[in-house]
Amino acid sequence: MKPARNALLLNIVLLAGVVALSGLSLVWGETRIMVWQALADILAGRHGAGAIIVEQLRLPRALLAIMVGGTLGLSGAVLQGYLRNPLADPGILGVSGGAALGAVSVFYTGLMQVSIMALPLGGLAGALCAVVVLMGLVGRGGTLVLLLAGAALSSFAAALTALVLNLVPSPYASFEIMHWLMGSLTDRTFTHVWICLPGVVCGTLLMLSAGRALDALTLGEDVAESLGFRLHGVWGVQTRIVLGAALSVGSCVAVSGAIGFVGLVVPHLLRPLTGYQPSRLLVPSALGGSLLLLGADMVVRVVSVGTELQLGVLTALVGAPVFFARVIMLKRTGS
């Protein structure tokens, strides 16, 4: 029972951290406001300055940080557990590249001039196309087929994205594309939240449903199947994991751009605290990802380098050294 108690305590601590940082993110900003008064104005239908700042700027940004960070952390833990590979992360499926390609195509075709929502919708369309291609390539194949299909799809999407960048006629459009690809939650609204929410909810439920199967897979695929877990097929474990990760990550990339290292680093940091049991790592990884992205987003608001630092750049700057330190520690301990 001790590992279960430790996992519960870890979830409570992480949840408390997410709630605390969520509250701070509503207070934190260039303009000082009375948050409680602003929330009261929102509930009463009044449109004061504080209510507008919270409702249209800070609250959607905080909610997206929770959803995007939680999705990346959860999908990283699920993929690492399923592939039995600690280097697996959400980008391995190629869906992030598909979402990026869809968004870049919106810039290239000039659809951004039609509607501001063309960008996230284009990213979402690219992600869904990538999901269809990935599922068609994998079929009833195993983990090796999944890895190869994901690598091929990711490389192809990256090549097409580079082609669009090469052909785009306007330097300003090239700048906008690169700016978006670095990842950010700036100027996001509740419309972006509603675009992201369905894919995140469906994908999260699909990934969480595979928790017990991930525990069985630590003993090998044959043992897992002998215990009654259907790994392949129309509604097998692999299908649920791939579809869930693709839907949720694709929806997040469509509204936030590419944000790296969260899905790779967070499960690594939390795995020793969960007794190395994959199913117990899922919820802490989601909460830890939300906590990390909330904190990172608060930092980019106050770090001034002439322009707001992109969120994806900060997570890479923080995540890479943490991962290097983890690798060095594993090398020294041999475990």
C-alpha positions in Angstrom: 0.0 0.0 0.0 3.0 2.4 0.5 3.5 3.0 -3.2 -0.2 3.8 -3.6 -0.1 6.2 -0.7 3.1 7.9 -2.1 1.4 8.3 -5.5 -1.7 9.8 -3.9 0.4 12.2 -1.9 2.3 13.1 -5.0 -0.9 13.8 -6.9 -2.2 16.0 -4.1 1.0 18.0 -3.9 1.1 18.5 -7.7 -2.5 19.4 -7.9 -2.0 22.0 -5.1 0.9 23.4 -7.1 -1.3 23.7 -10.2 -4.1 25.4 -8.4 -1.6 27.9 -6.7 0.2 28.7 -10.0 -3.2 29.1 -11.8 -4.2 31.7 -9.2 -0.9 33.5 -9.5 -1.1 33.5 -13.3 -4.4 35.5 -13.0 -2.7 38.0 -10.7 0.6 38.1 -12.6 1.0 40.6 -15.3 2.0 44.1 -16.4 -1.3 45.6 -15.1 -2.2 45.4 -11.4 -5.8 44.3 -10.9 -8.0 43.0 -8.1 -8.6 39.4 -9.2 -11.5 38.7 -6.9 -13.3 41.9 -8.0 -12.6 41.0 -11.6 -14.1 37.6 -11.1 -17.1 39.0 -9.4 -17.6 41.4 -12.3 -17.4 38.5 -14.8 -20.0 36.6 -12.9 -22.2 39.6 -12.7 -21.8 40.5 -16.4 -20.0 43.7 -15.8 -17.3 44.7 -18.2 -14.7 46.5 -16.1 -11.0 46.8 -17.1 -10.0 44.0 -14.7 -12.8 41.7 -15.9 -11.7 42.2 -19.5 -8.1 41.5 -18.7 -8.9 38.3 -16.8 -11.6 37.0 -19.1 -10.0 37.7 -22.4 -6.3 37.4 -21.7 -5.1 35.7 -18.4 -7.8 33.1 -17.8 -7.6 31.5 -21.4 -3.8 31.6 -21.2 -3.8 29.8 -17.8 -6.3 27.2 -19.0 -4.3 26.5 -22.2 -1.1 26.2 -20.1 -2.8 23.5 -18.0 -4.3 21.6 -21.0 -1.1 21.8 -23.2 1.3 21.0 -20.4 -0.9 18.2 -19.0 -1.3 16.7 -22.5 2.4 16.7 -23.2 3.3 15.2 -19.8 0.6 12.5 -20.0 1.3 11.5 -23.6 5.1 11.4 -22.9 4.4 9.0 -19.9 2.1 6.8 -22.0 4.4 6.5 -25.0 7.4 5.8 -22.8 5.4 3.1 -21.0 4.0 1.5 -24.2 7.3 1.6 -26.2 9.4 0.7 -23.1 11.6 3.5 -24.3 12.5 6.4 -21.9 13.4 8.6 -24.9 9.9 8.5 -26.4 8.0 11.8 -26.4 4.9 13.1 -28.2 6.8 14.2 -31.2 7.7 10.6 -32.1 4.3 10.1 -33.7 4.7 12.9 -36.3 1.4 14.5 -35.4 3.1 17.6 -34.1 4.8 18.0 -37.4 1.5 17.5 -39.2 -0.1 20.3 -37.1 2.8 22.5 -37.7 2.6 21.9 -41.5 -1.1 22.7 -41.4 -0.5 26.0 -39.6 2.4 27.0 -41.9 0.2 26.3 -44.9 -2.3 28.8 -43.6 0.5 31.4 -43.5 1.6 30.5 -47.0 -1.8 30.7 -48.6 -2.7 33.9 -46.9 -5.8 32.5 -45.2 -4.7 34.4 -42.0 -6.1 37.5 -43.7 -9.5 35.9 -43.9 -9.9 35.0 -40.2 -7.7 34.9 -37.1 -9.1 31.4 -36.4 -7.7 30.1 -39.7 -4.3 29.4 -38.0 -5.5 27.0 -35.2 -8.0 25.4 -37.5 -5.3 24.8 -40.1 -3.1 23.3 -37.5 -5.9 21.1 -36.3 -6.7 20.0 -39.9 -3.0 19.1 -40.4 -3.0 17.1 -37.1 -6.1 15.2 -38.1 -4.6 14.4 -41.5 -1.5 13.2 -39.8 -3.6 10.9 -37.5 -5.3 9.4 -40.5 -2.0 8.7 -42.3 -0.4 7.3 -39.1 -3.3 5.0 -38.4 -3.3 3.8 -42.0 0.5 3.1 -41.9 0.5 1.3 -38.6 -2.6 -0.8 -39.1 -2.1 -4.0 -37.1 1.6 -3.6 -36.9 3.5 -3.6 -33.6 5.7 -1.1 -31.8 8.5 -1.2 -34.4 6.0 -0.4 -37.2 4.7 2.5 -35.0 8.2 3.9 -34.5 9.1 3.7 -38.2 5.7 5.1 -39.3 6.1 8.0 -36.8 9.6 8.7 -37.8 8.7 8.7 -41.5 5.7 10.9 -41.0 7.6 13.4 -38.9 10.5 13.6 -41.4 8.0 14.1 -44.3 6.1 16.8 -42.5 9.3 18.6 -41.5 10.5 18.4 -45.2 7.2 19.9 -46.4 7.4 22.6 -43.7 10.9 23.5 -44.8 9.7 23.6 -48.5 6.9 26.0 -47.6 9.4 28.2 -45.7 11.6 28.2 -48.7 8.8 29.2 -51.1 7.1 31.8 -49.0 7.4 35.1 -50.9 7.2 37.5 -47.9 10.0 37.9 -45.3 7.3 39.1 -42.9 5.4 35.8 -43.4 8.6 33.9 -42.9 9.1 35.7 -39.6 5.5 35.0 -38.5 5.9 31.3 -39.3 9.2 30.9 -37.4 7.6 32.9 -34.5 4.7 30.6 -34.3 6.8 27.4 -34.6 8.7 28.4 -31.5 5.5 28.0 -29.4 3.6 30.5 -27.3 0.4 31.1 -25.4 0.4 34.9 -26.0 -2.9 36.5 -27.2 -4.9 33.2 -27.0 -8.6 33.5 -26.2 -11.4 31.3 -25.1 -12.0 30.4 -28.8 -8.6 28.7 -28.8 -9.6 26.9 -25.6 -12.8 25.5 -27.2 -10.9 24.4 -30.3 -8.3 22.6 -28.2 -10.7 21.1 -25.5 -12.5 18.3 -27.4 -9.3 16.7 -28.7 -7.6 17.0 -25.3 -10.6 15.4 -23.4 -11.1 12.5 -25.9 -7.3 11.9 -26.2 -6.8 12.0 -22.4 -9.6 9.5 -21.8 -8.2 7.1 -24.4 -4.7 7.3 -22.9 -5.8 6.8 -19.3 -7.8 3.8 -20.4 -4.5 2.0 -21.2 -3.0 2.4 -17.8 -3.4 -1.2 -16.6 -2.2 -2.5 -19.9 1.0 -0.5 -19.6 1.7 -2.2 -16.2 1.2 -5.6 -17.9 3.5 -4.6 -20.8 6.5 -4.2 -18.4 6.5 -8.1 -18.3 6.4 -8.3 -22.1 3.8 -8.4 -24.9 3.2 -12.1 -24.6 2.5 -11.9 -20.9 0.2 -8.8 -21.4 -1.9 -10.7 -24.0 -2.1 -13.8 -21.8 -3.5 -11.5 -19.1 -6.3 -10.6 -21.4 -5.1 -7.3 -22.8 -5.7 -6.9 -26.6 -2.7 -5.0 -27.8 -3.5 -4.7 -31.5 -6.7 -4.5 -33.6 -9.4 -2.0 -34.1 -9.8 -1.1 -30.4 -6.6 -2.5 -29.0 -4.2 -0.9 -26.6 -2.0 0.4 -29.4 -4.9 2.0 -31.3 -6.1 3.8 -28.1 -2.7 5.1 -27.2 -1.8 6.3 -30.7 -5.2 7.8 -31.4 -5.4 9.4 -27.9 -1.9 10.9 -28.1 -2.4 12.1 -31.6 -5.7 13.8 -31.0 -4.6 15.5 -27.8 -1.2 16.6 -28.9 -2.4 17.6 -32.3 -5.1 19.8 -30.8 -2.6 21.4 -28.5 0.0 22.1 -31.2 -2.7 23.6 -33.3 -3.3 26.4 -30.8 0.1 26.8 -29.1 2.8 25.9 -31.7 5.6 23.4 -30.9 6.6 23.2 -27.3 9.3 20.6 -26.7 10.9 18.7 -23.8 7.8 18.7 -21.5 6.7 15.2 -22.5 10.3 14.0 -22.3 11.5 15.5 -19.0 8.4 15.4 -16.7 7.9 11.6 -16.7 11.7 11.2 -16.1 11.6 13.4 -13.0 8.5 11.8 -11.6 9.0 8.2 -12.4 11.2 7.4 -9.3 8.5 8.9 -7.1 5.8 6.6 -8.4 7.6 3.3 -7.8 8.4 2.9 -11.6 4.8 1.7 -12.2 3.6 3.1 -15.5 -0.1 3.4 -14.5 0.8 5.4 -11.4 2.9 7.8 -13.5 0.1 8.9 -15.8 -1.8 11.4 -13.6 1.4 12.8 -11.9 2.9 13.4 -15.4 -0.2 15.3 -16.5 -0.2 17.4 -13.4 3.6 17.9 -13.6 3.4 19.0 -17.2 0.7 21.5 -16.3 2.7 22.8 -13.4 5.8 23.2 -15.6 4.1 25.0 -18.4 2.2 27.3 -16.0 5.5 28.3 -14.3 7.3 28.7 -17.7 4.5 30.9 -19.0 4.7 33.1 -15.9 8.5 33.5 -16.5 8.1 34.5 -20.1 5.8 37.3 -19.1 8.5 39.0 -16.9 11.7 38.2 -18.7 12.3 41.1 -21.0 14.7 40.7 -24.0 13.2 43.4 -26.1 10.3 41.1 -27.0 8.4 38.4 -25.1 10.5 35.2 -24.9 8.8 32.3 -26.7 7.4 29.6 -24.4 8.9 26.7 -26.5 12.3 28.3 -26.4 12.2 28.5 -22.6 11.0 24.9 -22.1 13.9 23.8 -24.3 16.4 25.9 -22.4 15.2 24.5 -19.1 14.3 21.0 -20.2 17.5 20.1 -22.0 19.9 20.8 -19.0 17.6 18.9 -16.7 17.6 15.9 -19.1 21.4 16.1 -19.5 21.7 16.0 -15.7 19.4 13.0 -15.5 21.5 11.2 -18.1 24.7 11.9 -16.2 23.2 10.7 -13.0 22.0 7.5 -14.7 25.4 6.9 -16.1 27.0 7.3 -12.7 24.5 5.1 -10.8 24.1 2.6 -13.7 20.3 2.5 -13.1 
